[in-house]
Amino acid sequence: MISRKLFLRLLAALSVVMIAALAFSIFSTTAAPTHAAGTSAGSKPQYYYFHHNFSGTAKSAKANASLASWSSSFTYGGKTYSYSMVGTNPANGYATSTIPVTIVPLILTFSNGTSFSGVKKVANTTGSPIFKNAKFLSGTTQYGDAIQRAEFWKYASTTATNYHVYMGVPTVHAAVTIKIPAVDGKTVKDTSSGKTIGIVNVNWFDPTLQKLLISLKFTPNMLPIFLSDNVYLSSGAPSLGNCCIGGYHNAVQNSAGLQTYIWSVNADAGVLGNFGEDVSALSHELAEWLNDPFTNNLVPNWISPIAPQYGCNNFLEVGDPLVGVVFTVTGFTQHMQDEAFFSWFARQATSIGYKARYTYLGTFSTLSQHC
């Protein structure tokens, strides 16, 4: 079963301004957090979520997935919640996992002849802290590893000091050109930046990527990342009213096994008020993939204290409660997103995260409200 996320991101510029004011009052960091702001008229910045209930052969495939992963469970309110994450369980001691990565730049060509080439954004992506070591609160490492170590700091700082989940040096595949049918894609002018952006129906786009997973011979032990330049997705017919999705991660059972993958925009500064700027969307999806690779982790219902418009949710999607809260690190210009920790979702009164925080930057000072 596939269901879209039940909440929209940054519905109005007013909400963003309020969040920004809150963030700047909370944080004191080398590079102050900022927020993805305003939008083109009528657009709704968001991400997309594919939820799967594995059963039968797919359930067996998940159990035997060749992607380095671990599974555990927690109990809250008399109910047991099972979950899987990438890497190894830090509570069981230290181990280092390195995930092979291939970046596939997409050249998306629309029926009016306009093309957007993800090739232009490869260097910005590979040269970012997604793949390069940088100074994070939880050590000098890559972004994804920094988030995971901070999330399980109780162990990473004591019995599992060498616990790591690295992204391997990315292989860059030759660009893949995709021609978008007129009914499934269009180009529009983004009023916030004056630039032209592309919009593609996610219901056409994702099946197209799934075919590429087979034709490009990807394997379940690796992470393919499909990269777009200034092209967003829509939840239905391509229009600003159904736009704009900045990224998603998914898992699909195919002839190779249970394959996980990510699609992300890498947008120019200012486009859609900086929604999806440089690697911010990819950081959101990478952190979520690390914490929910098979898109089937459920947790107690939660609601974001800084963005109640997200509604009541029960997915272990660590980026969703903090969409738009981004930061930079010394030596890099790319933006990365704050992420909610496992303890926030599992409703652990004392967080096992860095400095007992509930998010990497400490945006949340308490557990989510019941909803």
C-alpha positions as MATLAB code, in Angstrom:
seq = 'MISRKLFLRLLAALSVVMIAALAFSIFSTTAAPTHAAGTSAGSKPQYYYFHHNFSGTAKSAKANASLASWSSSFTYGGKTYSYSMVGTNPANGYATSTIPVTIVPLILTFSNGTSFSGVKKVANTTGSPIFKNAKFLSGTTQYGDAIQRAEFWKYASTTATNYHVYMGVPTVHAAVTIKIPAVDGKTVKDTSSGKTIGIVNVNWFDPTLQKLLISLKFTPNMLPIFLSDNVYLSSGAPSLGNCCIGGYHNAVQNSAGLQTYIWSVNADAGVLGNFGEDVSALSHELAEWLNDPFTNNLVPNWISPIAPQYGCNNFLEVGDPLVGVVFTVTGFTQHMQDEAFFSWFARQATSIGYKARYTYLGTFSTLSQHC';
ca = [
       0.000    0.000    0.000;
       1.268    3.468   -0.808;
       0.058    6.549    0.992;
       1.201   10.124    0.606;
       2.287   12.062    3.645;
      -0.668   13.436    5.461;
       0.762   16.840    6.053;
       1.972   19.783    4.000;
       5.228   21.621    4.499;
       5.441   25.283    5.343;
       1.903   26.163    4.328;
       2.402   29.890    4.554;
       5.218   32.372    4.851;
       3.744   33.548    8.150;
       4.250   30.113    9.674;
       7.848   30.138    8.501;
       8.516   33.545    9.999;
       7.147   32.355   13.327;
       9.310   29.232   13.202;
      12.366   31.269   12.275;
      11.822   33.594   15.203;
      11.580   30.597   17.520;
      14.692   28.982   16.083;
      16.872   32.049   16.379;
      15.784   32.462   19.992;
      16.766   28.862   20.782;
      20.049   28.333   18.961;
      23.526   29.678   19.396;
      25.785   27.924   16.904;
      28.703   28.759   14.662;
      26.351   28.896   11.712;
      22.896   29.894   12.867;
      19.985   27.761   11.662;
      17.824   29.213    8.939;
      14.555   28.196    7.371;
      13.236   27.506    3.925;
      10.810   30.332    3.426;
       8.075   31.660    1.098;
       6.806   29.944   -2.016;
       5.476   30.591   -5.463;
       1.840   31.626   -5.320;
      -0.343   28.586   -4.751;
       2.498   26.113   -4.183;
       2.831   23.973   -1.055;
       6.401   22.870   -0.230;
       6.310   19.261    0.963;
       7.968   15.874    0.897;
       6.414   12.565   -0.078;
       6.158    9.373    1.900;
       5.731    5.833    0.621;
       4.580    3.475    3.368;
       4.774   -0.284    2.811;
       3.284   -3.132    4.811;
       5.513   -6.035    3.886;
       3.958   -9.489    3.755;
       4.652  -12.823    2.084;
       7.712  -12.864   -0.156;
       8.341   -9.155    0.399;
       8.501   -9.732    4.160;
      11.047  -12.497    3.610;
      13.020  -10.235    1.314;
      13.104   -7.559    4.000;
      14.382  -10.070    6.549;
      17.133  -11.103    4.150;
      17.831   -7.683    2.674;
      21.468   -7.343    1.677;
      21.489   -3.697    2.716;
      23.455   -3.422    5.963;
      20.662   -3.009    8.505;
      19.514   -3.934   11.969;
      16.158   -4.373   13.655;
      14.856   -3.924   17.170;
      11.720   -2.837   18.991;
      10.466   -0.685   21.839;
       7.308   -0.659   23.906;
       5.145    2.329   24.659;
       1.615    2.434   26.028;
       1.456   -1.344   26.176;
       2.188   -1.670   22.444;
       5.368   -2.982   20.862;
       6.803   -1.137   17.880;
       9.328   -2.870   15.627;
      11.714   -0.926   13.436;
      14.723   -1.331   11.134;
      17.605    1.062   10.494;
      20.702    1.153    8.292;
      24.030    0.032    9.734;
      24.431   -1.899   12.982;
      22.821   -1.567   16.394;
      25.014    0.801   18.456;
      23.586   -0.667   21.657;
      25.355   -3.929   20.815;
      28.785   -2.320   20.499;
      30.732   -0.542   17.832;
      30.925   -1.393   14.172;
      31.482    0.618   11.017;
      29.191    0.261    8.021;
      29.926    1.824    4.642;
      27.093    1.951    2.145;
      27.955    2.014   -1.578;
      26.308    4.985   -3.290;
      25.675    5.818   -6.925;
      24.414    9.237   -7.956;
      22.334    9.318  -11.123;
      21.962   12.856  -12.496;
      18.682   13.210  -14.375;
      18.220   15.320  -17.484;
      14.493   16.013  -17.442;
      13.133   17.267  -20.747;
       9.656   18.751  -20.934;
       7.276   18.768  -23.905;
       7.982   22.465  -24.563;
      11.658   21.662  -25.112;
      12.921   22.974  -21.768;
      15.492   20.720  -20.089;
      16.911   20.690  -16.568;
      20.192   18.851  -16.053;
      21.087   17.329  -12.700;
      24.675   17.110  -13.965;
      25.076   20.755  -12.935;
      24.425   19.813   -9.309;
      26.683   16.764   -8.989;
      29.777   18.649   -7.795;
      27.733   20.594   -5.233;
      26.356   17.293   -3.930;
      29.521   15.203   -3.847;
      31.457   18.120   -2.375;
      29.005   18.563    0.492;
      29.115   17.145    4.053;
      26.758   14.421    2.830;
      29.942   12.753    1.570;
      32.805   14.868    2.970;
      33.985   14.970    6.564;
      33.068   18.098    8.490;
      32.952   19.231   12.094;
      29.610   18.243   13.628;
      28.512   18.243   17.264;
      28.989   14.469   17.376;
      32.429   14.463   15.758;
      34.255   15.106   12.513;
      32.427   12.924   10.045;
      29.746   12.934    7.353;
      26.288   14.392    7.912;
      24.356   11.101    8.026;
      26.840    9.482   10.380;
      26.846   12.597   12.578;
      23.064   12.428   12.913;
      23.060    8.702   13.742;
      25.851    9.041   16.293;
      24.105   11.996   17.933;
      20.804   10.118   17.900;
      22.345    7.193   19.816;
      24.901    9.231   21.763;
      24.372    7.218   24.927;
      26.225    4.395   23.176;
      28.317    6.256   20.593;
      30.003    8.277   23.336;
      30.741    5.293   25.593;
      30.623    1.628   24.585;
      30.333    2.215   20.821;
      32.757    5.049   20.171;
      33.668    3.587   16.782;
      30.073    3.142   15.679;
      29.683    4.703   12.228;
      27.387    4.584    9.219;
      29.266    6.069    6.296;
      28.215    6.838    2.755;
      30.856    5.410    0.439;
      32.672    7.572   -2.082;
      29.865    8.045   -4.584;
      30.039    6.666   -8.076;
      28.509    9.085  -10.556;
      26.538    7.334  -13.259;
      26.211    8.771  -16.735;
      23.301   11.191  -16.898;
      19.947    9.655  -17.767;
      17.599   11.641  -19.998;
      13.890   11.323  -19.304;
      11.301   12.867  -21.581;
       8.281   14.056  -19.623;
       4.874   13.646  -21.320;
       2.916   16.890  -21.532;
       0.145   15.482  -19.356;
       2.625   14.561  -16.596;
       4.935   17.560  -16.521;
       5.091   21.271  -17.143;
       7.350   24.247  -16.559;
       6.266   27.313  -14.601;
       7.787   30.543  -13.370;
       8.643   30.599   -9.679;
       7.456   33.986   -8.481;
       9.766   34.000   -5.459;
      12.940   33.846   -7.581;
      11.785   34.654  -11.104;
      13.335   31.398  -12.349;
      11.669   28.681  -14.374;
      11.150   25.375  -12.569;
       9.829   22.017  -13.682;
       6.929   20.131  -12.106;
       6.367   16.396  -12.672;
       3.535   14.177  -11.404;
       5.010   11.829   -8.781;
       2.546    9.108   -9.812;
       4.240    8.992  -13.234;
       7.730    9.802  -12.038;
       8.308    7.108   -9.418;
       7.322    4.140  -11.640;
       9.766    5.566  -14.191;
      12.569    5.525  -11.604;
      11.664    1.987  -10.580;
      12.278    0.860  -14.154;
      15.691    2.526  -14.046;
      16.597    0.574  -10.921;
      16.422   -2.598  -13.018;
      17.901   -1.299  -16.261;
      20.856    0.312  -14.485;
      21.472   -2.957  -12.603;
      21.439   -1.552   -9.089;
      21.674   -3.993   -6.204;
      19.974   -3.964   -2.781;
      23.214   -3.510   -0.834;
      23.693   -0.026   -2.284;
      21.894    3.308   -2.318;
      21.012    4.869   -5.674;
      20.385    8.637   -5.470;
      18.544   10.235   -8.383;
      19.386   13.933   -8.607;
      17.376   16.726  -10.248;
      18.075   20.391  -10.875;
      15.210   22.822  -10.129;
      12.596   20.165  -10.877;
      10.031   19.323   -8.225;
       7.216   16.786   -8.107;
       3.487   17.243   -7.710;
       0.969   15.055   -5.911;
      -1.233   14.678   -8.968;
      -1.517   16.772  -12.104;
       1.534   19.037  -12.541;
       0.480   22.434  -11.250;
       1.579   24.858   -8.555;
      -1.524   23.917   -6.602;
      -0.223   20.338   -6.328;
       3.431   21.352   -5.991;
       6.072   21.142   -4.693;
       7.636   17.872   -3.501;
      11.379   18.211   -2.883;
      12.332   14.584   -2.320;
      11.400   11.100   -1.192;
      12.917    7.750   -0.346;
      11.336    4.451   -1.204;
      11.784    0.669   -1.201;
      10.582   -1.674   -3.909;
      10.657   -5.424   -4.370;
      12.073   -6.237   -7.810;
      14.092   -8.970   -9.510;
      17.252   -7.839   -7.702;
      15.659   -8.036   -4.248;
      14.404   -5.355   -1.899;
      15.871   -2.162   -3.365;
      15.911    1.167   -1.537;
      16.556    4.488   -3.254;
      16.257    8.277   -2.979;
      15.168   11.020   -5.327;
      16.040   14.606   -4.442;
      16.000   18.062   -5.953;
      19.090   20.257   -5.677;
      17.630   23.718   -6.222;
      19.273   27.063   -6.849;
      19.327   29.570   -3.999;
      16.086   31.521   -3.807;
      13.950   29.057   -5.736;
      10.665   28.475   -3.874;
      12.045   30.610   -1.078;
      15.029   28.241   -0.667;
      12.935   25.082   -0.329;
      15.247   22.267   -1.443;
      18.262   24.581   -1.718;
      21.494   22.717   -2.590;
      21.611   19.498   -0.483;
      18.957   20.384    2.106;
      16.350   18.096    0.519;
      18.870   15.283    0.142;
      19.923   15.633    3.778;
      16.260   15.338    4.799;
      15.788   12.167    2.767;
      19.131   10.600    3.655;
      18.466   10.923    7.380;
      15.000    9.448    6.900;
      16.396    6.594    4.800;
      18.944    5.785    7.517;
      16.166    5.579   10.094;
      13.466    3.958    7.957;
      15.087    2.335    4.905;
      12.219   -0.029    4.115;
       9.532    2.632    4.696;
       7.593    0.538    7.188;
       8.620    1.832   10.628;
       5.680    2.976   12.743;
       5.806    4.806   16.084;
       3.320    6.304   18.558;
       1.342    9.208   17.123;
       3.255   12.476   17.141;
       2.714   16.100   16.255;
       5.441   18.665   15.676;
       5.542   21.356   18.371;
       6.864   23.974   15.938;
       4.727   22.971   12.960;
       1.328   21.698   14.123;
       0.039   22.087   10.553;
       1.769   18.772    9.840;
      -1.067   17.069   11.665;
      -1.055   13.844   13.668;
       1.389   11.289   12.297;
       2.857    7.889   13.201;
       5.756    7.388   10.774;
       9.395    7.216   11.899;
      10.371    9.984    9.491;
      13.000   11.989   11.313;
      12.982   14.973    8.979;
       9.272   15.662    8.853;
       8.806   17.378   12.238;
      11.613   19.821   11.366;
      11.132   20.593    7.695;
      12.797   23.908    6.898;
      15.106   24.040    9.942;
      18.486   24.002    8.223;
      22.057   24.794    9.186;
      25.579   24.904    7.778;
      28.907   23.749    9.187;
      32.298   25.403    9.107;
      34.042   25.167    5.767;
      30.926   24.384    3.711;
      28.146   26.465    2.203;
      25.615   23.671    1.681;
      22.530   23.533    3.898;
      21.536   20.485    5.930;
      18.404   19.863    7.946;
      17.952   19.359   11.662;
      16.513   15.904   12.452;
      14.371   14.488   15.236;
      15.932   11.708   17.298;
      14.659    8.196   17.964;
      13.968    9.124   21.595;
      11.452   11.766   20.491;
       9.494    9.223   18.481;
       9.810    6.413   21.052;
       8.713    8.870   23.746;
      11.717    8.186   25.963;
      11.503   10.616   28.874;
      15.296   10.778   29.056;
      16.701   11.036   25.590;
      19.609    8.818   24.627;
      20.631   11.489   22.116;
      23.433   14.020   22.245;
      23.229   16.038   25.482;
      19.845   14.360   26.074;
      18.390   16.350   23.178;
      15.419   15.311   21.099;
      16.850   16.744   17.860;
      20.375   17.294   16.568;
      20.228   21.054   17.090;
      18.061   20.841   20.192;
      15.045   22.412   18.486;
      12.655   20.376   20.646;
      13.021   20.629   24.411;
      10.244   18.140   25.201;
       8.573   15.095   23.727;
       5.850   15.527   21.155;
       2.314   16.119   22.320;
      -0.129   13.244   22.296;
      -2.515   13.408   19.364;
];
